[in-house]
């Protein structure tokens, strides 16, 4: 199986910063894109940021200039640095990874359990 373990959520005041981390482990041949999505109460899950296996990031317009996504050299961990947080950033944040488990296997998407980020004074 594939596990995505998330850490770093919490409560922060508007204008503050948080850093989310996601580590992939398990039966993995290769990881392609990794990234973060979020889901606020009553809303659909939306993309926050993703990064390709080549290290090219892609951001939602709502977080450009405030969030930075990075990936380690082993390409199994991604970190999301969130600055200038706003109340509208409040959501459960989910890590996502596109994984091929064997040489001939299909690329499948896996999700973490989610971590709560609350931006409030």
ROZA-471132 format. One record per residue: residue number from 1; residue in three letters; x, y, z of N, C-alpha, C in turn. Coordinates in pm, 1 decimal. Layout:
REM residues N
node pos: NUM; code: ala; n.X: X; n.Y: Y; n.Z: Z; ca.X: X; ca.Y: Y; ca.Z: Z; c.X: X; c.Y: Y; c.Z: Z
...
END
This chain:
REM residues 121
node pos: 1; code: unk; n.X: 82.6; n.Y: -119.6; n.Z: 0.0; ca.X: 0.0; ca.Y: 0.0; ca.Z: 0.0; c.X: 86.2; c.Y: 124.7; c.Z: 0.0
node pos: 2; code: unk; n.X: 21.5; n.Y: 239.4; n.Z: -15.8; ca.X: 89.2; ca.Y: 368.3; ca.Z: -14.9; c.X: 30.8; c.Y: 451.5; c.Z: 97.9
node pos: 3; code: unk; n.X: 117.9; n.Y: 511.7; n.Z: 176.7; ca.X: 72.8; ca.Y: 598.3; ca.Z: 285.4; c.X: 124.3; c.Y: 739.8; c.Z: 262.0
node pos: 4; code: unk; n.X: 37.7; n.Y: 835.5; n.Z: 284.7; ca.X: 74.4; ca.Y: 977.0; ca.Z: 283.2; c.X: 48.1; c.Y: 1031.2; c.Z: 422.8
node pos: 5; code: unk; n.X: 154.2; n.Y: 1070.1; n.Z: 490.7; ca.X: 142.8; ca.Y: 1118.2; ca.Z: 628.4; c.X: 162.6; c.Y: 1269.0; c.Z: 629.6
node pos: 6; code: unk; n.X: 61.2; n.Y: 1338.5; n.Z: 678.0; ca.X: 61.9; ca.Y: 1484.7; ca.Z: 679.1; c.X: 90.6; c.Y: 1536.2; c.Z: 819.5
node pos: 7; code: unk; n.X: 148.9; n.Y: 1654.6; n.Z: 826.4; ca.X: 172.1; ca.Y: 1719.2; ca.Z: 955.1; c.X: 177.3; c.Y: 1869.6; c.Z: 935.0
node pos: 8; code: unk; n.X: 154.8; n.Y: 1943.0; n.Z: 1045.8; ca.X: 176.9; ca.Y: 2086.8; ca.Z: 1043.5; c.X: 55.0; c.Y: 2174.8; c.Z: 1047.8
node pos: 9; code: unk; n.X: -64.6; n.Y: 2119.1; n.Z: 1050.6; ca.X: -182.8; ca.Y: 2204.0; ca.Z: 1057.8; c.X: -198.0; c.Y: 2267.7; c.Z: 1194.6
node pos: 10; code: unk; n.X: -298.0; n.Y: 2354.5; n.Z: 1207.8; ca.X: -322.9; ca.Y: 2416.8; ca.Z: 1336.2; c.X: -400.5; c.Y: 2546.0; c.Z: 1323.7
node pos: 11; code: unk; n.X: -398.6; n.Y: 2621.5; n.Z: 1433.3; ca.X: -468.6; ca.Y: 2749.5; ca.Z: 1441.9; c.X: -367.3; c.Y: 2862.5; c.Z: 1432.1
node pos: 12; code: unk; n.X: -396.2; n.Y: 2960.6; n.Z: 1347.8; ca.X: -306.1; ca.Y: 3074.0; ca.Z: 1330.8; c.X: -389.3; c.Y: 3199.3; c.Z: 1309.8
node pos: 13; code: unk; n.X: -335.2; n.Y: 3313.1; n.Z: 1351.1; ca.X: -403.8; ca.Y: 3439.8; ca.Z: 1331.6; c.X: -388.1; c.Y: 3487.4; c.Z: 1186.8
node pos: 14; code: unk; n.X: -482.3; n.Y: 3568.4; n.Z: 1139.2; ca.X: -466.5; ca.Y: 3625.9; ca.Z: 1004.6; c.X: -332.2; c.Y: 3696.8; c.Z: 991.7
node pos: 15; code: unk; n.X: -269.0; n.Y: 3674.2; n.Z: 875.8; ca.X: -136.9; ca.Y: 3729.4; ca.Z: 852.0; c.X: -23.8; c.Y: 3640.3; c.Z: 896.2
node pos: 16; code: unk; n.X: -56.7; n.Y: 3533.9; n.Z: 967.0; ca.X: 45.0; ca.Y: 3442.6; ca.Z: 1016.6; c.X: 87.9; c.Y: 3339.9; c.Z: 913.8
node pos: 17; code: unk; n.X: 172.3; n.Y: 3247.2; n.Z: 959.5; ca.X: 229.9; ca.Y: 3145.6; ca.Z: 871.0; c.X: 215.6; c.Y: 3006.9; c.Z: 931.2
node pos: 18; code: unk; n.X: 206.9; n.Y: 2909.6; n.Z: 843.8; ca.X: 209.9; ca.Y: 2768.6; ca.Z: 880.8; c.X: 285.8; c.Y: 2693.4; c.Z: 772.3
node pos: 19; code: unk; n.X: 339.5; n.Y: 2578.7; n.Z: 812.9; ca.X: 409.3; ca.Y: 2493.5; ca.Z: 716.3; c.X: 351.1; c.Y: 2353.4; c.Z: 726.0
node pos: 20; code: unk; n.X: 302.7; n.Y: 2302.6; n.Z: 613.6; ca.X: 249.9; ca.Y: 2166.4; ca.Z: 606.2; c.X: 352.1; c.Y: 2076.2; c.Z: 538.9
node pos: 21; code: unk; n.X: 363.1; n.Y: 1954.2; n.Z: 590.6; ca.X: 452.4; ca.Y: 1855.8; ca.Z: 530.9; c.X: 375.0; c.Y: 1728.7; c.Z: 499.1
node pos: 22; code: unk; n.X: 417.7; n.Y: 1661.0; n.Z: 394.2; ca.X: 356.1; ca.Y: 1534.2; ca.Z: 354.8; c.X: 466.3; c.Y: 1439.7; c.Z: 310.9
node pos: 23; code: unk; n.X: 470.0; n.Y: 1322.0; n.Z: 372.4; ca.X: 570.5; ca.Y: 1221.6; ca.Z: 339.7; c.X: 502.5; c.Y: 1096.9; c.Z: 285.5
node pos: 24; code: unk; n.X: 550.5; n.Y: 1050.1; n.Z: 171.7; ca.X: 496.4; ca.Y: 928.8; ca.Z: 110.1; c.X: 584.5; c.Y: 810.3; c.Z: 143.9
node pos: 25; code: unk; n.X: 520.5; n.Y: 696.5; n.Z: 169.5; ca.X: 595.0; ca.Y: 574.0; ca.Z: 197.8; c.X: 512.3; c.Y: 454.6; c.Z: 155.5
node pos: 26; code: unk; n.X: 579.1; n.Y: 338.0; n.Z: 155.7; ca.X: 507.3; ca.Y: 215.8; ca.Z: 121.8; c.X: 561.5; c.Y: 152.6; c.Z: -4.9
node pos: 27; code: unk; n.X: 474.4; n.Y: 79.1; n.Z: -71.1; ca.X: 510.6; ca.Y: 6.9; ca.Z: -192.0; c.X: 504.9; c.Y: 102.1; c.Z: -311.9
node pos: 28; code: unk; n.X: 618.0; n.Y: 165.6; n.Z: -341.8; ca.X: 623.3; ca.Y: 271.2; ca.Z: -442.9; c.X: 735.1; c.Y: 244.1; c.Z: -541.7
node pos: 29; code: unk; n.X: 701.4; n.Y: 244.3; n.Z: -670.9; ca.X: 804.1; ca.Y: 237.2; ca.Z: -773.7; c.X: 848.0; c.Y: 377.7; c.Z: -813.0
node pos: 30; code: unk; n.X: 749.3; n.Y: 463.3; n.Z: -835.0; ca.X: 780.8; ca.Y: 601.1; ca.Z: -872.3; c.X: 664.5; c.Y: 691.8; c.Z: -833.8
node pos: 31; code: unk; n.X: 699.1; n.Y: 812.3; n.Z: -785.0; ca.X: 598.9; ca.Y: 914.8; ca.Z: -756.1; c.X: 607.4; c.Y: 1022.0; c.Z: -863.0
node pos: 32; code: unk; n.X: 496.5; n.Y: 1058.9; n.Z: -917.9; ca.X: 491.3; ca.Y: 1165.1; ca.Z: -1017.5; c.X: 454.9; c.Y: 1295.4; c.Z: -947.6
node pos: 33; code: unk; n.X: 347.0; n.Y: 1357.6; n.Z: -981.3; ca.X: 309.9; ca.Y: 1483.2; ca.Z: -916.2; c.X: 268.4; c.Y: 1459.6; c.Z: -771.2
node pos: 34; code: unk; n.X: 300.8; n.Y: 1556.2; n.Z: -686.5; ca.X: 252.1; ca.Y: 1558.9; ca.Z: -548.1; c.X: 198.5; c.Y: 1698.2; c.Z: -522.1
node pos: 35; code: unk; n.X: 111.3; n.Y: 1708.4; n.Z: -423.9; ca.X: 61.0; ca.Y: 1841.2; ca.Z: -394.1; c.X: -42.0; c.Y: 1843.0; c.Z: -284.3
node pos: 36; code: unk; n.X: -107.4; n.Y: 1957.5; n.Z: -272.5; ca.X: -206.4; ca.Y: 1979.4; ca.Z: -168.1; c.X: -336.2; c.Y: 2030.4; c.Z: -227.8
node pos: 37; code: unk; n.X: -445.0; n.Y: 1979.7; n.Z: -173.0; ca.X: -579.1; ca.Y: 2025.8; ca.Z: -201.8; c.X: -642.3; c.Y: 2065.6; c.Z: -68.4
node pos: 38; code: unk; n.X: -752.2; n.Y: 2140.4; n.Z: -75.8; ca.X: -820.5; ca.Y: 2177.1; ca.Z: 48.4; c.X: -970.7; c.Y: 2174.7; c.Z: 28.8
node pos: 39; code: unk; n.X: -1040.2; n.Y: 2155.8; n.Z: 139.8; ca.X: -1185.2; ca.Y: 2154.0; ca.Z: 137.1; c.X: -1239.2; c.Y: 2229.1; c.Z: 257.9
node pos: 40; code: unk; n.X: -1308.7; n.Y: 2337.6; n.Z: 230.2; ca.X: -1372.0; ca.Y: 2416.5; ca.Z: 335.0; c.X: -1514.1; c.Y: 2364.1; c.Z: 357.4
node pos: 41; code: unk; n.X: -1571.7; n.Y: 2390.4; n.Z: 473.1; ca.X: -1707.6; ca.Y: 2343.2; ca.Z: 500.9; c.X: -1806.5; c.Y: 2390.0; c.Z: 395.6
node pos: 42; code: unk; n.X: -1884.0; n.Y: 2297.5; n.Z: 342.1; ca.X: -1985.7; ca.Y: 2330.9; ca.Z: 244.5; c.X: -1934.4; c.Y: 2355.8; c.Z: 104.4
node pos: 43; code: unk; n.X: -1803.6; n.Y: 2335.3; n.Z: 82.8; ca.X: -1744.9; ca.Y: 2359.4; ca.Z: -48.7; c.X: -1680.0; c.Y: 2232.9; c.Z: -102.8
node pos: 44; code: unk; n.X: -1655.2; n.Y: 2232.2; n.Z: -233.0; ca.X: -1588.1; ca.Y: 2119.4; ca.Z: -294.7; c.X: -1437.3; c.Y: 2128.1; c.Z: -270.0
node pos: 45; code: unk; n.X: -1372.7; n.Y: 2011.4; n.Z: -280.3; ca.X: -1227.6; ca.Y: 2008.1; ca.Z: -266.9; c.X: -1165.9; c.Y: 2081.8; c.Z: -385.9
node pos: 46; code: unk; n.X: -1064.0; n.Y: 2164.0; n.Z: -356.8; ca.X: -1001.7; ca.Y: 2241.9; ca.Z: -462.2; c.X: -849.9; c.Y: 2230.3; c.Z: -455.4
node pos: 47; code: unk; n.X: -787.1; n.Y: 2250.6; n.Z: -569.1; ca.X: -642.2; ca.Y: 2246.4; ca.Z: -576.9; c.X: -582.3; c.Y: 2367.8; c.Z: -506.4
node pos: 48; code: unk; n.X: -475.9; n.Y: 2343.3; n.Z: -430.6; ca.X: -398.3; ca.Y: 2452.2; ca.Z: -371.3; c.X: -269.0; c.Y: 2468.7; c.Z: -450.0
node pos: 49; code: unk; n.X: -192.4; n.Y: 2360.4; n.Z: -456.8; ca.X: -65.0; ca.Y: 2364.4; ca.Z: -528.6; c.X: -19.9; c.Y: 2222.6; c.Z: -556.6
node pos: 50; code: unk; n.X: 43.8; n.Y: 2204.0; n.Z: -670.9; ca.X: 104.4; ca.Y: 2075.4; ca.Z: -704.3; c.X: 244.7; c.Y: 2100.1; c.Z: -758.4
node pos: 51; code: unk; n.X: 325.2; n.Y: 1995.0; n.Z: -753.8; ca.X: 460.4; ca.Y: 2004.7; ca.Z: -805.6; c.X: 492.6; c.Y: 1876.3; c.Z: -880.4
node pos: 52; code: unk; n.X: 548.5; n.Y: 1891.7; n.Z: -1000.7; ca.X: 579.2; ca.Y: 1775.2; ca.Z: -1082.3; c.X: 702.3; c.Y: 1702.9; c.Z: -1029.1
node pos: 53; code: unk; n.X: 727.3; n.Y: 1584.7; n.Z: -1083.0; ca.X: 847.0; ca.Y: 1511.0; ca.Z: -1043.3; c.X: 972.9; c.Y: 1586.5; c.Z: -1083.7
node pos: 54; code: unk; n.X: 960.4; n.Y: 1675.6; n.Z: -1180.3; ca.X: 1073.6; ca.Y: 1758.2; ca.Z: -1221.2; c.X: 1088.9; c.Y: 1885.1; c.Z: -1140.4
node pos: 55; code: unk; n.X: 998.7; n.Y: 1905.1; n.Z: -1042.9; ca.X: 1011.2; ca.Y: 2019.4; ca.Z: -953.2; c.X: 942.1; c.Y: 2145.9; c.Z: -999.5
node pos: 56; code: unk; n.X: 853.1; n.Y: 2135.8; n.Z: -1097.1; ca.X: 781.8; ca.Y: 2253.2; ca.Z: -1146.5; c.X: 650.5; c.Y: 2267.9; c.Z: -1070.0
node pos: 57; code: unk; n.X: 633.2; n.Y: 2379.9; n.Z: -996.4; ca.X: 511.5; ca.Y: 2397.6; ca.Z: -918.0; c.X: 398.1; c.Y: 2462.6; c.Z: -997.8
node pos: 58; code: unk; n.X: 278.2; n.Y: 2439.2; n.Z: -949.2; ca.X: 158.7; ca.Y: 2499.9; ca.Z: -1006.4; c.X: 70.7; c.Y: 2542.9; c.Z: -890.1
node pos: 59; code: unk; n.X: 24.0; n.Y: 2668.9; n.Z: -890.9; ca.X: -52.0; ca.Y: 2722.2; ca.Z: -778.4; c.X: -190.3; c.Y: 2768.7; c.Z: -820.7
node pos: 60; code: unk; n.X: -284.8; n.Y: 2755.3; n.Z: -729.7; ca.X: -414.6; ca.Y: 2818.5; ca.Z: -749.4; c.X: -395.5; c.Y: 2969.8; c.Z: -743.0
node pos: 61; code: unk; n.X: -476.3; n.Y: 3042.6; n.Z: -818.7; ca.X: -462.6; ca.Y: 3188.3; ca.Z: -821.5; c.X: -478.5; c.Y: 3248.3; c.Z: -681.5
node pos: 62; code: unk; n.X: -561.6; n.Y: 3187.2; n.Z: -600.0; ca.X: -591.6; ca.Y: 3242.0; ca.Z: -468.6; c.X: -473.5; c.Y: 3236.1; c.Z: -371.6
node pos: 63; code: unk; n.X: -371.6; n.Y: 3155.2; n.Z: -403.4; ca.X: -258.5; ca.Y: 3141.7; ca.Z: -310.9; c.X: -126.9; c.Y: 3188.5; c.Z: -372.0
node pos: 64; code: unk; n.X: -128.0; n.Y: 3226.5; n.Z: -498.4; ca.X: -4.5; ca.Y: 3271.6; ca.Z: -563.6; c.X: 55.5; c.Y: 3390.2; c.Z: -489.3
node pos: 65; code: unk; n.X: 186.1; n.Y: 3384.6; n.Z: -468.4; ca.X: 254.5; ca.Y: 3491.4; ca.Z: -398.4; c.X: 252.8; c.Y: 3477.2; c.Z: -247.4
node pos: 66; code: unk; n.X: 170.1; n.Y: 3385.6; n.Z: -194.9; ca.X: 161.6; ca.Y: 3365.4; ca.Z: -49.7; c.X: 209.2; c.Y: 3226.4; c.Z: -8.4
node pos: 67; code: unk; n.X: 184.0; n.Y: 3127.0; n.Z: -91.1; ca.X: 220.4; ca.Y: 2989.0; ca.Z: -61.0; c.X: 336.1; c.Y: 2946.1; c.Z: -150.2
node pos: 68; code: unk; n.X: 423.4; n.Y: 2861.9; n.Z: -93.9; ca.X: 534.2; ca.Y: 2806.1; ca.Z: -169.9; c.X: 541.2; c.Y: 2655.9; c.Z: -146.3
node pos: 69; code: unk; n.X: 540.1; n.Y: 2580.6; n.Z: -254.9; ca.X: 546.4; ca.Y: 2434.7; ca.Z: -246.0; c.X: 685.5; c.Y: 2388.9; c.Z: -287.7
node pos: 70; code: unk; n.X: 744.0; n.Y: 2301.1; n.Z: -208.6; ca.X: 876.6; ca.Y: 2248.2; ca.Z: -240.6; c.X: 877.2; c.Y: 2096.4; c.Z: -223.9
node pos: 71; code: unk; n.X: 977.9; n.Y: 2035.2; n.Z: -285.8; ca.X: 985.2; ca.Y: 1889.3; ca.Z: -285.0; c.X: 1129.5; c.Y: 1849.4; c.Z: -257.5
node pos: 72; code: unk; n.X: 1149.9; n.Y: 1744.1; n.Z: -177.8; ca.X: 1285.6; ca.Y: 1703.7; ca.Z: -143.4; c.X: 1350.7; c.Y: 1629.2; c.Z: -259.6
node pos: 73; code: unk; n.X: 1481.2; n.Y: 1610.6; n.Z: -251.6; ca.X: 1555.8; ca.Y: 1548.4; ca.Z: -360.5; c.X: 1513.1; c.Y: 1403.9; c.Z: -385.4
node pos: 74; code: unk; n.X: 1472.5; n.Y: 1335.6; n.Z: -280.0; ca.X: 1425.5; ca.Y: 1198.2; ca.Z: -296.2; c.X: 1285.8; c.Y: 1193.3; c.Z: -356.9
node pos: 75; code: unk; n.X: 1222.2; n.Y: 1312.1; n.Z: -364.0; ca.X: 1091.3; ca.Y: 1328.0; ca.Z: -428.8; c.X: 979.8; c.Y: 1252.4; c.Z: -359.0
node pos: 76; code: unk; n.X: 998.4; n.Y: 1225.8; n.Z: -229.9; ca.X: 892.9; ca.Y: 1157.2; ca.Z: -155.0; c.X: 825.4; c.Y: 1245.3; c.Z: -52.7
node pos: 77; code: unk; n.X: 873.2; n.Y: 1368.4; n.Z: -35.1; ca.X: 817.6; ca.Y: 1460.3; ca.Z: 63.1; c.X: 793.6; c.Y: 1596.4; c.Z: -1.4
node pos: 78; code: unk; n.X: 679.1; n.Y: 1654.7; n.Z: 30.4; ca.X: 651.4; ca.Y: 1791.0; ca.Z: -13.9; c.X: 617.6; c.Y: 1876.8; c.Z: 107.8
node pos: 79; code: unk; n.X: 660.3; n.Y: 2001.4; n.Z: 102.4; ca.X: 632.8; ca.Y: 2098.4; ca.Z: 207.4; c.X: 558.7; c.Y: 2216.7; c.Z: 146.9
node pos: 80; code: unk; n.X: 455.7; n.Y: 2261.9; n.Z: 215.1; ca.X: 379.2; ca.Y: 2377.7; ca.Z: 171.6; c.X: 398.8; c.Y: 2488.1; c.Z: 275.7
node pos: 81; code: unk; n.X: 472.8; n.Y: 2590.1; n.Z: 240.0; ca.X: 491.2; ca.Y: 2706.3; ca.Z: 326.6; c.X: 380.4; c.Y: 2805.2; c.Z: 296.5
node pos: 82; code: unk; n.X: 299.1; n.Y: 2834.5; n.Z: 398.2; ca.X: 185.1; ca.Y: 2923.0; ca.Z: 381.5; c.X: 207.9; c.Y: 3050.7; c.Z: 461.2
node pos: 83; code: unk; n.X: 219.2; n.Y: 3161.5; n.Z: 391.9; ca.X: 240.1; ca.Y: 3292.1; ca.Z: 454.4; c.X: 119.7; c.Y: 3382.0; c.Z: 429.4
node pos: 84; code: unk; n.X: 111.7; n.Y: 3488.9; n.Z: 505.6; ca.X: 3.3; ca.Y: 3587.1; ca.Z: 490.6; c.X: -132.8; c.Y: 3518.6; c.Z: 485.8
node pos: 85; code: unk; n.X: -153.8; n.Y: 3429.5; n.Z: 579.7; ca.X: -277.0; ca.Y: 3351.2; ca.Z: 579.4; c.X: -399.1; c.Y: 3438.1; c.Z: 604.9
node pos: 86; code: unk; n.X: -507.8; n.Y: 3399.8; n.Z: 539.3; ca.X: -634.2; ca.Y: 3472.3; ca.Z: 548.2; c.X: -741.7; c.Y: 3378.9; c.Z: 605.1
node pos: 87; code: unk; n.X: -847.2; n.Y: 3434.0; n.Z: 662.5; ca.X: -955.8; ca.Y: 3348.8; ca.Z: 713.2; c.X: -1011.3; c.Y: 3255.8; c.Z: 605.1
node pos: 88; code: unk; n.X: -1011.8; n.Y: 3300.4; n.Z: 481.8; ca.X: -1065.4; ca.Y: 3216.4; ca.Z: 373.1; c.X: -973.3; c.Y: 3099.2; c.Z: 337.8
node pos: 89; code: unk; n.X: -856.2; n.Y: 3093.8; n.Z: 396.9; ca.X: -768.9; ca.Y: 2977.4; ca.Z: 379.9; c.X: -807.2; c.Y: 2864.2; c.Z: 474.4
node pos: 90; code: unk; n.X: -899.3; n.Y: 2890.3; n.Z: 564.8; ca.X: -943.5; ca.Y: 2788.4; ca.Z: 659.4; c.X: -1007.5; c.Y: 2671.4; c.Z: 585.1
node pos: 91; code: unk; n.X: -955.7; n.Y: 2551.1; n.Z: 610.8; ca.X: -1003.4; ca.Y: 2431.3; ca.Z: 542.3; c.X: -928.4; c.Y: 2310.2; c.Z: 597.1
node pos: 92; code: unk; n.X: -973.8; n.Y: 2193.6; n.Z: 556.7; ca.X: -894.7; ca.Y: 2072.1; ca.Z: 576.3; c.X: -806.7; c.Y: 2057.9; c.Z: 453.0
node pos: 93; code: unk; n.X: -677.9; n.Y: 2043.9; n.Z: 475.9; ca.X: -581.4; ca.Y: 2033.6; ca.Z: 367.2; c.X: -542.2; c.Y: 1886.9; c.Z: 349.0
node pos: 94; code: unk; n.X: -548.5; n.Y: 1840.9; n.Z: 225.3; ca.X: -520.3; ca.Y: 1701.4; ca.Z: 192.2; c.X: -399.0; c.Y: 1692.2; c.Z: 100.2
node pos: 95; code: unk; n.X: -308.0; n.Y: 1602.6; n.Z: 135.0; ca.X: -195.0; ca.Y: 1572.9; ca.Z: 47.8; c.X: -238.8; c.Y: 1473.1; c.Z: -59.1
node pos: 96; code: unk; n.X: -184.6; n.Y: 1489.9; n.Z: -178.2; ca.X: -216.3; ca.Y: 1401.0; ca.Z: -289.7; c.X: -88.8; c.Y: 1363.4; c.Z: -363.3
node pos: 97; code: unk; n.X: -81.4; n.Y: 1238.9; n.Z: -407.5; ca.X: 34.8; ca.Y: 1194.2; ca.Z: -485.0; c.X: -10.6; c.Y: 1098.7; c.Z: -594.4
node pos: 98; code: unk; n.X: 48.9; n.Y: 1114.9; n.Z: -712.4; ca.X: 25.7; ca.Y: 1022.7; ca.Z: -824.2; c.X: 139.3; c.Y: 921.6; c.Z: -823.1
node pos: 99; code: unk; n.X: 103.9; n.Y: 794.3; n.Z: -802.7; ca.X: 203.7; ca.Y: 691.6; ca.Z: -773.0; c.X: 190.2; c.Y: 573.4; c.Z: -867.2
node pos: 100; code: unk; n.X: 305.0; n.Y: 526.2; n.Z: -913.1; ca.X: 311.9; ca.Y: 396.9; ca.Z: -982.5; c.X: 375.8; c.Y: 299.9; c.Z: -884.5
node pos: 101; code: unk; n.X: 305.7; n.Y: 193.8; n.Z: -849.9; ca.X: 355.3; ca.Y: 103.1; ca.Z: -745.6; c.X: 450.2; c.Y: -3.3; c.Z: -800.9
node pos: 102; code: unk; n.X: 438.5; n.Y: -39.3; n.Z: -929.4; ca.X: 528.7; ca.Y: -136.2; ca.Z: -991.3; c.X: 566.7; c.Y: -84.7; c.Z: -1129.1
node pos: 103; code: unk; n.X: 665.7; n.Y: -146.4; n.Z: -1189.1; ca.X: 715.6; ca.Y: -100.3; ca.Z: -1319.3; c.X: 604.9; c.Y: -100.5; c.Z: -1423.9
node pos: 104; code: unk; n.X: 521.0; n.Y: -202.5; n.Z: -1422.7; ca.X: 415.6; ca.Y: -214.2; ca.Z: -1523.4; c.X: 280.0; c.Y: -165.6; c.Z: -1473.3
node pos: 105; code: unk; n.X: 274.2; n.Y: -115.1; n.Z: -1350.9; ca.X: 146.2; ca.Y: -76.1; ca.Z: -1293.4; c.X: 95.1; c.Y: 56.2; c.Z: -1345.7
node pos: 106; code: unk; n.X: -32.3; n.Y: 81.9; n.Z: -1318.5; ca.X: -93.6; ca.Y: 208.8; ca.Z: -1355.4; c.X: -55.1; c.Y: 317.0; c.Z: -1254.8
node pos: 107; code: unk; n.X: -66.4; n.Y: 440.3; n.Z: -1296.7; ca.X: -45.6; ca.Y: 553.3; ca.Z: -1207.2; c.X: -179.4; c.Y: 583.1; c.Z: -1139.3
node pos: 108; code: unk; n.X: -179.4; n.Y: 576.2; n.Z: -1007.6; ca.X: -301.7; ca.Y: 599.4; ca.Z: -930.7; c.X: -282.1; c.Y: 716.0; c.Z: -835.2
node pos: 109; code: unk; n.X: -391.0; n.Y: 782.4; n.Z: -803.3; ca.X: -386.5; ca.Y: 893.1; ca.Z: -709.1; c.X: -414.6; c.Y: 846.9; c.Z: -568.1
node pos: 110; code: unk; n.X: -335.7; n.Y: 892.8; n.Z: -473.0; ca.X: -353.4; ca.Y: 859.1; ca.Z: -332.2; c.X: -371.0; c.Y: 987.0; c.Z: -251.7
node pos: 111; code: unk; n.X: -445.4; n.Y: 973.2; n.Z: -140.8; ca.X: -476.6; ca.Y: 1087.4; ca.Z: -56.2; c.X: -432.1; c.Y: 1062.0; c.Z: 87.4
node pos: 112; code: unk; n.X: -391.5; n.Y: 1169.0; n.Z: 153.6; ca.X: -368.9; ca.Y: 1162.0; ca.Z: 297.0; c.X: -498.7; c.Y: 1178.2; c.Z: 372.1
node pos: 113; code: unk; n.X: -489.5; n.Y: 1172.4; n.Z: 505.0; ca.X: -608.7; ca.Y: 1179.1; ca.Z: 590.0; c.X: -661.0; c.Y: 1321.1; c.Z: 605.2
node pos: 114; code: unk; n.X: -578.3; n.Y: 1418.0; n.Z: 580.5; ca.X: -619.2; ca.Y: 1557.4; ca.Z: 594.3; c.X: -570.6; c.Y: 1618.8; c.Z: 724.4
node pos: 115; code: unk; n.X: -539.8; n.Y: 1746.8; n.Z: 719.6; ca.X: -499.1; ca.Y: 1820.6; ca.Z: 839.1; c.X: -571.4; c.Y: 1954.7; c.Z: 840.3
node pos: 116; code: unk; n.X: -623.4; n.Y: 1991.4; n.Z: 957.0; ca.X: -704.2; ca.Y: 2112.9; ca.Z: 967.7; c.X: -616.0; c.Y: 2236.6; c.Z: 977.3
node pos: 117; code: unk; n.X: -648.2; n.Y: 2335.6; n.Z: 896.8; ca.X: -585.8; ca.Y: 2467.5; ca.Z: 906.6; c.X: -696.8; c.Y: 2568.0; c.Z: 935.9
node pos: 118; code: unk; n.X: -683.3; n.Y: 2639.8; n.Z: 1046.8; ca.X: -782.4; ca.Y: 2739.3; ca.Z: 1085.7; c.X: -714.0; c.Y: 2873.8; c.Z: 1101.2
node pos: 119; code: unk; n.X: -763.1; n.Y: 2972.3; n.Z: 1027.9; ca.X: -708.4; ca.Y: 3107.8; ca.Z: 1033.9; c.X: -814.4; c.Y: 3196.8; c.Z: 1097.4
node pos: 120; code: unk; n.X: -787.1; n.Y: 3238.8; n.Z: 1219.3; ca.X: -887.0; ca.Y: 3314.5; ca.Z: 1294.3; c.X: -820.0; c.Y: 3396.4; c.Z: 1402.3
node pos: 121; code: unk; n.X: -878.1; n.Y: 3511.8; n.Z: 1430.7; ca.X: -828.4; ca.Y: 3595.0; ca.Z: 1540.2; c.X: -903.1; c.Y: 3563.8; c.Z: 1669.7
END
